[in-house]
Amino acid sequence: MKSFRPLWIALRAAVLATAVFWVALFIVNRSGWQAPLGATEPVVFFVVFFLGLLMVGVKG
């Protein structure tokens, strides 16, 4: 079962990131803000992705 631990962690992270994305998109849509050229969803995705990278902490 130890071999499935990374897969389980990745699945939980994906579910959490998806939930954060949809909640953020819901809030943005309810506020009435729209990105130019209909790029609202990609902008929200990029922000959630970038914040996720910052939370993980890229180590060099």
Buried (B, 14 or more C-beta within 10 A) or exposed (E): EEEEEEEEEEEEEEEEBEEBBEEBBEEBEEEEEEEEEEEBEEBBBEBBEEEBEEEEEEEE
